[in-house]
């Protein structure tokens, strides 16, 4: 706390009043500033979400029914659970391609243990532990051996799926107890809000708080912007990366269990292409694929855009293959559009005679 010098009796607590005169007009924001405010990525996503809702409402008169709309969210909440830690990993400058395979492996482990006489909840706990260990293994290989996360998780993408197939083969396990099955048919008491949506909202709030309101969140952004500088600044980079991949593995296992409960069956090919949808939700939500940028609110909005768009395409009798093409196209556009917008802003700044802002090369 600054103190006034003791030997200065004439010092005053407040600054002298301004000379009388006409009041100055409030500073006006120029066109570029207003454009920046209006063109926030989340604002554009909300506009796109409204467009998707209007499109779906035209396809089916029953789409805007509140109960139907809430029930439809259960079809993509597992992807949302995976997309939340994926956002953190991408902001930190990494990627995790093993999430779908990990979810399938944990589903198979759970079902196999239950089939061999385990209590259903102990089997769930074991599956969550398997997912945590699988995610931790990714992090250990990345931090200790120094391999890129893309290469490591591409390898475990095949490994975990292969393990699931080796355990269960081409068969399936079903007939789970009613206490576990049908999670999408369980609702928040007194409402029609399904349990998967409740789980996702709670996780989104917790992870959003972690990213945007804690020191760990600031470390994640710092690592994504410049990992080497973060190390020199005293950030425990390897520890943060281990935490992120462990969290991703744990929540992938949770997503696998939610999916198993909803489908009331376990197979080795569960959660196929979930990694594509999760990455698309994170990147479309504003996460920079090169690291350093992103937000949980953006990912949440993008998730609902993708989920409701796929719902609308299903209403229009569009095949699953075409839907995958649409999701892939969204991923490409979500990478290209911010890069083009950044270049336009740089060009506008140059023409206005300002200094060029320091930006990452997205080429």
VEXROPA-502704 format. One record per residue (C-alpha): residue number from 1; x, y, z. Coordinates in nm, 3 decimals. Layout:
<rec NUM,<X,Y,Z>>,
...
//
This chain:
<rec 1,<0.000,0.000,0.000>>,
<rec 2,<0.144,0.337,-0.105>>,
<rec 3,<0.179,0.591,0.176>>,
<rec 4,<0.204,0.970,0.158>>,
<rec 5,<0.545,1.103,0.264>>,
<rec 6,<0.542,1.222,0.626>>,
<rec 7,<0.734,1.542,0.546>>,
<rec 8,<0.478,1.661,0.288>>,
<rec 9,<0.196,1.830,0.481>>,
<rec 10,<0.059,1.994,0.167>>,
<rec 11,<-0.007,1.668,-0.011>>,
<rec 12,<-0.373,1.623,-0.110>>,
<rec 13,<-0.577,1.308,-0.130>>,
<rec 14,<-0.745,1.397,-0.457>>,
<rec 15,<-0.631,1.543,-0.785>>,
<rec 16,<-0.714,1.913,-0.854>>,
<rec 17,<-1.048,1.973,-1.020>>,
<rec 18,<-1.051,2.017,-1.396>>,
<rec 19,<-1.098,2.375,-1.521>>,
<rec 20,<-1.456,2.466,-1.605>>,
<rec 21,<-1.558,2.429,-1.965>>,
<rec 22,<-1.789,2.243,-2.198>>,
<rec 23,<-1.818,1.872,-2.136>>,
<rec 24,<-1.621,1.655,-2.374>>,
<rec 25,<-1.820,1.407,-2.583>>,
<rec 26,<-1.772,1.041,-2.502>>,
<rec 27,<-1.515,0.873,-2.726>>,
<rec 28,<-1.673,0.708,-3.028>>,
<rec 29,<-1.586,0.357,-3.132>>,
<rec 30,<-1.473,0.340,-3.493>>,
<rec 31,<-1.622,0.097,-3.744>>,
<rec 32,<-1.345,-0.159,-3.693>>,
<rec 33,<-1.403,-0.169,-3.316>>,
<rec 34,<-1.777,-0.217,-3.360>>,
<rec 35,<-1.711,-0.486,-3.619>>,
<rec 36,<-1.483,-0.664,-3.374>>,
<rec 37,<-1.748,-0.654,-3.102>>,
<rec 38,<-2.028,-0.775,-3.327>>,
<rec 39,<-1.814,-1.043,-3.490>>,
<rec 40,<-1.710,-1.223,-3.174>>,
<rec 41,<-1.687,-1.589,-3.254>>,
<rec 42,<-1.946,-1.688,-2.994>>,
<rec 43,<-2.191,-1.436,-3.143>>,
<rec 44,<-2.151,-1.590,-3.487>>,
<rec 45,<-2.198,-1.936,-3.338>>,
<rec 46,<-2.521,-1.831,-3.170>>,
<rec 47,<-2.647,-1.696,-3.502>>,
<rec 48,<-2.554,-2.024,-3.669>>,
<rec 49,<-2.732,-2.218,-3.394>>,
<rec 50,<-3.049,-2.016,-3.451>>,
<rec 51,<-3.022,-2.093,-3.823>>,
<rec 52,<-2.992,-2.466,-3.753>>,
<rec 53,<-3.298,-2.456,-3.524>>,
<rec 54,<-3.502,-2.277,-3.794>>,
<rec 55,<-3.388,-2.530,-4.055>>,
<rec 56,<-3.486,-2.825,-3.835>>,
<rec 57,<-3.822,-2.668,-3.752>>,
<rec 58,<-3.900,-2.652,-4.123>>,
<rec 59,<-3.813,-3.018,-4.164>>,
<rec 60,<-4.044,-3.138,-3.887>>,
<rec 61,<-4.332,-2.963,-3.708>>,
<rec 62,<-4.250,-3.167,-3.396>>,
<rec 63,<-3.890,-3.047,-3.364>>,
<rec 64,<-3.964,-2.741,-3.148>>,
<rec 65,<-4.162,-2.944,-2.898>>,
<rec 66,<-3.974,-2.881,-2.572>>,
<rec 67,<-3.983,-3.239,-2.446>>,
<rec 68,<-3.872,-3.372,-2.786>>,
<rec 69,<-3.593,-3.114,-2.805>>,
<rec 70,<-3.461,-3.205,-2.460>>,
<rec 71,<-3.475,-3.577,-2.537>>,
<rec 72,<-3.283,-3.523,-2.861>>,
<rec 73,<-2.987,-3.380,-2.669>>,
<rec 74,<-2.916,-3.725,-2.524>>,
<rec 75,<-2.799,-3.834,-2.870>>,
<rec 76,<-2.484,-3.621,-2.855>>,
<rec 77,<-2.408,-3.565,-2.487>>,
<rec 78,<-2.138,-3.836,-2.490>>,
<rec 79,<-1.954,-3.637,-2.758>>,
<rec 80,<-1.995,-3.328,-2.541>>,
<rec 81,<-1.837,-3.501,-2.240>>,
<rec 82,<-1.537,-3.588,-2.460>>,
<rec 83,<-1.522,-3.244,-2.624>>,
<rec 84,<-1.473,-3.060,-2.292>>,
<rec 85,<-1.127,-3.203,-2.208>>,
<rec 86,<-1.046,-3.202,-2.580>>,
<rec 87,<-1.085,-2.824,-2.571>>,
<rec 88,<-0.829,-2.797,-2.290>>,
<rec 89,<-0.587,-3.024,-2.474>>,
<rec 90,<-0.614,-2.827,-2.799>>,
<rec 91,<-0.568,-2.495,-2.617>>,
<rec 92,<-0.249,-2.641,-2.467>>,
<rec 93,<-0.124,-2.715,-2.819>>,
<rec 94,<-0.186,-3.092,-2.820>>,
<rec 95,<-0.443,-3.335,-2.959>>,
<rec 96,<-0.600,-3.661,-2.841>>,
<rec 97,<-0.716,-3.897,-3.116>>,
<rec 98,<-0.767,-4.193,-2.882>>,
<rec 99,<-1.083,-4.073,-2.705>>,
<rec 100,<-1.333,-4.278,-2.906>>,
<rec 101,<-1.124,-4.596,-2.882>>,
<rec 102,<-1.075,-4.537,-2.510>>,
<rec 103,<-1.452,-4.500,-2.461>>,
<rec 104,<-1.512,-4.829,-2.646>>,
<rec 105,<-1.242,-5.009,-2.447>>,
<rec 106,<-1.389,-4.893,-2.115>>,
<rec 107,<-1.738,-4.996,-2.225>>,
<rec 108,<-1.611,-5.344,-2.312>>,
<rec 109,<-1.418,-5.373,-1.985>>,
<rec 110,<-1.729,-5.275,-1.788>>,
<rec 111,<-1.955,-5.518,-1.972>>,
<rec 112,<-1.708,-5.807,-1.950>>,
<rec 113,<-1.655,-5.762,-1.577>>,
<rec 114,<-2.030,-5.743,-1.518>>,
<rec 115,<-2.081,-6.057,-1.728>>,
<rec 116,<-1.827,-6.236,-1.506>>,
<rec 117,<-2.025,-6.160,-1.193>>,
<rec 118,<-1.898,-5.820,-1.079>>,
<rec 119,<-2.136,-5.576,-0.916>>,
<rec 120,<-2.248,-5.331,-1.186>>,
<rec 121,<-2.120,-5.024,-0.999>>,
<rec 122,<-1.785,-5.184,-0.916>>,
<rec 123,<-1.755,-5.267,-1.287>>,
<rec 124,<-1.826,-4.901,-1.366>>,
<rec 125,<-1.555,-4.792,-1.124>>,
<rec 126,<-1.307,-5.034,-1.282>>,
<rec 127,<-1.391,-4.899,-1.628>>,
<rec 128,<-1.334,-4.540,-1.513>>,
<rec 129,<-0.999,-4.645,-1.370>>,
<rec 130,<-0.904,-4.810,-1.701>>,
<rec 131,<-0.989,-4.488,-1.885>>,
<rec 132,<-0.783,-4.281,-1.641>>,
<rec 133,<-0.482,-4.511,-1.683>>,
<rec 134,<-0.518,-4.508,-2.062>>,
<rec 135,<-0.520,-4.128,-2.066>>,
<rec 136,<-0.229,-4.115,-1.822>>,
<rec 137,<-0.033,-4.351,-2.049>>,
<rec 138,<-0.078,-4.106,-2.336>>,
<rec 139,<0.050,-3.823,-2.119>>,
<rec 140,<0.351,-4.020,-1.991>>,
<rec 141,<0.465,-4.114,-2.341>>,
<rec 142,<0.423,-3.754,-2.461>>,
<rec 143,<0.607,-3.593,-2.168>>,
<rec 144,<0.874,-3.854,-2.086>>,
<rec 145,<0.967,-3.973,-2.433>>,
<rec 146,<0.897,-3.643,-2.602>>,
<rec 147,<0.688,-3.772,-2.892>>,
<rec 148,<0.422,-3.547,-3.049>>,
<rec 149,<0.073,-3.603,-2.912>>,
<rec 150,<-0.059,-3.653,-3.266>>,
<rec 151,<0.167,-3.954,-3.319>>,
<rec 152,<0.118,-4.099,-2.971>>,
<rec 153,<-0.261,-4.080,-2.970>>,
<rec 154,<-0.281,-4.202,-3.328>>,
<rec 155,<-0.102,-4.514,-3.206>>,
<rec 156,<-0.323,-4.556,-2.900>>,
<rec 157,<-0.627,-4.489,-3.118>>,
<rec 158,<-0.551,-4.821,-3.289>>,
<rec 159,<-0.422,-4.991,-2.973>>,
<rec 160,<-0.726,-4.925,-2.753>>,
<rec 161,<-0.970,-5.018,-3.027>>,
<rec 162,<-0.771,-5.334,-3.090>>,
<rec 163,<-0.780,-5.425,-2.721>>,
<rec 164,<-1.157,-5.377,-2.714>>,
<rec 165,<-1.194,-5.598,-3.019>>,
<rec 166,<-0.959,-5.857,-2.869>>,
<rec 167,<-1.160,-5.875,-2.546>>,
<rec 168,<-1.507,-5.890,-2.698>>,
<rec 169,<-1.453,-5.969,-3.065>>,
<rec 170,<-1.741,-5.897,-3.301>>,
<rec 171,<-2.005,-5.988,-3.045>>,
<rec 172,<-2.192,-5.773,-2.797>>,
<rec 173,<-2.304,-5.780,-2.435>>,
<rec 174,<-2.646,-5.658,-2.327>>,
<rec 175,<-2.911,-5.724,-2.064>>,
<rec 176,<-2.765,-5.490,-1.800>>,
<rec 177,<-2.957,-5.427,-1.476>>,
<rec 178,<-3.233,-5.167,-1.485>>,
<rec 179,<-3.041,-4.966,-1.225>>,
<rec 180,<-2.776,-4.901,-1.493>>,
<rec 181,<-2.968,-4.909,-1.822>>,
<rec 182,<-3.163,-4.630,-1.989>>,
<rec 183,<-2.986,-4.323,-1.852>>,
<rec 184,<-3.149,-4.113,-2.124>>,
<rec 185,<-3.489,-4.205,-1.980>>,
<rec 186,<-3.402,-4.071,-1.634>>,
<rec 187,<-3.490,-3.708,-1.569>>,
<rec 188,<-3.407,-3.438,-1.320>>,
<rec 189,<-3.684,-3.460,-1.055>>,
<rec 190,<-3.981,-3.243,-1.144>>,
<rec 191,<-3.855,-3.169,-1.495>>,
<rec 192,<-3.812,-3.332,-1.836>>,
<rec 193,<-3.438,-3.265,-1.841>>,
<rec 194,<-3.261,-3.596,-1.917>>,
<rec 195,<-2.974,-3.717,-1.701>>,
<rec 196,<-2.709,-3.704,-1.979>>,
<rec 197,<-2.779,-3.333,-2.027>>,
<rec 198,<-2.748,-3.275,-1.652>>,
<rec 199,<-2.414,-3.458,-1.646>>,
<rec 200,<-2.284,-3.253,-1.938>>,
<rec 201,<-2.396,-2.917,-1.794>>,
<rec 202,<-2.233,-2.990,-1.458>>,
<rec 203,<-1.907,-3.095,-1.627>>,
<rec 204,<-1.915,-2.790,-1.856>>,
<rec 205,<-1.953,-2.557,-1.557>>,
<rec 206,<-1.669,-2.725,-1.365>>,
<rec 207,<-1.428,-2.738,-1.659>>,
<rec 208,<-1.524,-2.385,-1.764>>,
<rec 209,<-1.440,-2.267,-1.413>>,
<rec 210,<-1.111,-2.457,-1.426>>,
<rec 211,<-1.011,-2.306,-1.761>>,
<rec 212,<-1.132,-1.949,-1.716>>,
<rec 213,<-1.104,-1.900,-1.340>>,
<rec 214,<-0.799,-2.084,-1.205>>,
<rec 215,<-0.422,-2.070,-1.222>>,
<rec 216,<-0.421,-2.406,-1.400>>,
<rec 217,<-0.635,-2.253,-1.672>>,
<rec 218,<-0.387,-1.969,-1.720>>,
<rec 219,<-0.109,-2.225,-1.743>>,
<rec 220,<-0.300,-2.410,-2.015>>,
<rec 221,<-0.327,-2.095,-2.225>>,
<rec 222,<0.038,-2.008,-2.160>>,
<rec 223,<0.158,-2.354,-2.267>>,
<rec 224,<-0.044,-2.332,-2.587>>,
<rec 225,<0.099,-1.990,-2.671>>,
<rec 226,<0.461,-2.080,-2.602>>,
<rec 227,<0.555,-2.401,-2.426>>,
<rec 228,<0.927,-2.322,-2.403>>,
<rec 229,<0.866,-1.978,-2.252>>,
<rec 230,<0.625,-2.136,-2.004>>,
<rec 231,<0.900,-2.375,-1.891>>,
<rec 232,<1.142,-2.088,-1.842>>,
<rec 233,<0.873,-1.905,-1.642>>,
<rec 234,<0.852,-2.191,-1.394>>,
<rec 235,<0.533,-2.357,-1.519>>,
<rec 236,<0.532,-2.736,-1.458>>,
<rec 237,<0.444,-2.805,-1.822>>,
<rec 238,<0.477,-3.184,-1.804>>,
<rec 239,<0.255,-3.202,-1.497>>,
<rec 240,<-0.014,-2.993,-1.665>>,
<rec 241,<-0.002,-3.212,-1.977>>,
<rec 242,<-0.033,-3.526,-1.764>>,
<rec 243,<-0.337,-3.380,-1.587>>,
<rec 244,<-0.503,-3.291,-1.917>>,
<rec 245,<-0.457,-3.632,-2.078>>,
<rec 246,<-0.558,-3.812,-1.759>>,
<rec 247,<-0.875,-3.601,-1.745>>,
<rec 248,<-0.941,-3.679,-2.110>>,
<rec 249,<-0.906,-4.052,-2.045>>,
<rec 250,<-1.132,-4.042,-1.741>>,
<rec 251,<-1.408,-3.848,-1.915>>,
<rec 252,<-1.376,-4.070,-2.225>>,
<rec 253,<-1.451,-4.366,-1.996>>,
<rec 254,<-1.748,-4.179,-1.849>>,
<rec 255,<-1.876,-4.108,-2.201>>,
<rec 256,<-1.838,-4.477,-2.287>>,
<rec 257,<-2.046,-4.576,-1.983>>,
<rec 258,<-2.316,-4.320,-2.060>>,
<rec 259,<-2.331,-4.446,-2.419>>,
<rec 260,<-2.349,-4.808,-2.300>>,
<rec 261,<-2.634,-4.724,-2.063>>,
<rec 262,<-2.823,-4.536,-2.335>>,
<rec 263,<-2.786,-4.811,-2.596>>,
<rec 264,<-2.817,-5.089,-2.334>>,
<rec 265,<-2.540,-5.279,-2.515>>,
<rec 266,<-2.162,-5.289,-2.537>>,
<rec 267,<-1.963,-5.353,-2.855>>,
<rec 268,<-1.602,-5.299,-2.957>>,
<rec 269,<-1.708,-5.056,-3.232>>,
<rec 270,<-1.884,-4.812,-2.999>>,
<rec 271,<-1.795,-4.441,-3.021>>,
<rec 272,<-1.660,-4.469,-3.375>>,
<rec 273,<-1.568,-4.123,-3.513>>,
<rec 274,<-1.633,-3.960,-3.175>>,
<rec 275,<-1.285,-3.808,-3.190>>,
<rec 276,<-1.375,-3.629,-3.515>>,
<rec 277,<-1.694,-3.484,-3.367>>,
<rec 278,<-1.521,-3.381,-3.042>>,
<rec 279,<-1.236,-3.207,-3.224>>,
<rec 280,<-1.486,-3.035,-3.454>>,
<rec 281,<-1.686,-2.907,-3.156>>,
<rec 282,<-1.373,-2.770,-2.987>>,
<rec 283,<-1.229,-2.606,-3.299>>,
<rec 284,<-1.564,-2.477,-3.427>>,
<rec 285,<-1.610,-2.335,-3.077>>,
<rec 286,<-1.301,-2.120,-3.118>>,
<rec 287,<-1.011,-2.338,-3.005>>,
<rec 288,<-0.703,-2.263,-3.215>>,
<rec 289,<-0.569,-2.590,-3.354>>,
<rec 290,<-0.219,-2.448,-3.297>>,
<rec 291,<-0.291,-2.375,-2.930>>,
<rec 292,<-0.332,-2.072,-2.708>>,
<rec 293,<-0.697,-1.988,-2.783>>,
<rec 294,<-1.036,-2.136,-2.704>>,
<rec 295,<-1.327,-2.131,-2.463>>,
<rec 296,<-1.570,-2.371,-2.300>>,
<rec 297,<-1.879,-2.160,-2.387>>,
<rec 298,<-1.774,-2.170,-2.751>>,
<rec 299,<-1.737,-2.548,-2.741>>,
<rec 300,<-2.079,-2.587,-2.579>>,
<rec 301,<-2.251,-2.378,-2.848>>,
<rec 302,<-2.064,-2.559,-3.125>>,
<rec 303,<-2.164,-2.895,-2.978>>,
<rec 304,<-2.532,-2.805,-2.999>>,
<rec 305,<-2.485,-2.679,-3.355>>,
<rec 306,<-2.334,-3.013,-3.460>>,
<rec 307,<-2.581,-3.223,-3.263>>,
<rec 308,<-2.891,-3.040,-3.381>>,
<rec 309,<-2.761,-3.025,-3.739>>,
<rec 310,<-2.715,-3.402,-3.742>>,
<rec 311,<-3.065,-3.436,-3.595>>,
<rec 312,<-3.202,-3.223,-3.878>>,
<rec 313,<-3.016,-3.424,-4.141>>,
<rec 314,<-3.161,-3.740,-3.988>>,
<rec 315,<-3.510,-3.588,-4.014>>,
<rec 316,<-3.433,-3.521,-4.380>>,
<rec 317,<-3.335,-3.890,-4.427>>,
<rec 318,<-2.971,-3.803,-4.499>>,
<rec 319,<-2.739,-4.103,-4.462>>,
<rec 320,<-2.482,-4.132,-4.182>>,
<rec 321,<-2.197,-4.117,-4.436>>,
<rec 322,<-2.316,-3.780,-4.566>>,
<rec 323,<-2.353,-3.656,-4.209>>,
<rec 324,<-1.989,-3.747,-4.146>>,
<rec 325,<-1.893,-3.547,-4.456>>,
<rec 326,<-2.087,-3.248,-4.322>>,
<rec 327,<-1.910,-3.269,-3.983>>,
<rec 328,<-1.572,-3.297,-4.157>>,
<rec 329,<-1.654,-2.993,-4.370>>,
<rec 330,<-1.743,-2.798,-4.056>>,
<rec 331,<-1.403,-2.888,-3.912>>,
<rec 332,<-1.223,-2.756,-4.221>>,
<rec 333,<-1.429,-2.436,-4.226>>,
<rec 334,<-1.374,-2.377,-3.855>>,
<rec 335,<-0.999,-2.384,-3.921>>,
<rec 336,<-1.005,-2.174,-4.239>>,
<rec 337,<-1.247,-1.898,-4.135>>,
<rec 338,<-1.052,-1.768,-3.829>>,
<rec 339,<-0.732,-1.762,-4.037>>,
<rec 340,<-0.896,-1.562,-4.314>>,
<rec 341,<-1.055,-1.327,-4.059>>,
<rec 342,<-0.718,-1.274,-3.889>>,
<rec 343,<-0.558,-1.179,-4.221>>,
<rec 344,<-0.841,-0.938,-4.299>>,
<rec 345,<-0.799,-0.771,-3.959>>,
<rec 346,<-0.424,-0.742,-4.020>>,
<rec 347,<-0.484,-0.586,-4.361>>,
<rec 348,<-0.737,-0.342,-4.214>>,
<rec 349,<-0.490,-0.243,-3.942>>,
<rec 350,<-0.218,-0.176,-4.200>>,
<rec 351,<-0.446,0.039,-4.413>>,
<rec 352,<-0.550,0.243,-4.111>>,
<rec 353,<-0.183,0.308,-4.031>>,
<rec 354,<-0.177,0.118,-3.703>>,
<rec 355,<0.082,-0.124,-3.584>>,
<rec 356,<0.049,-0.478,-3.699>>,
<rec 357,<-0.057,-0.701,-3.406>>,
<rec 358,<0.151,-1.002,-3.324>>,
<rec 359,<-0.037,-1.306,-3.449>>,
<rec 360,<0.039,-1.668,-3.506>>,
<rec 361,<0.102,-1.787,-3.855>>,
<rec 362,<-0.190,-2.010,-3.941>>,
<rec 363,<-0.066,-2.095,-4.287>>,
//
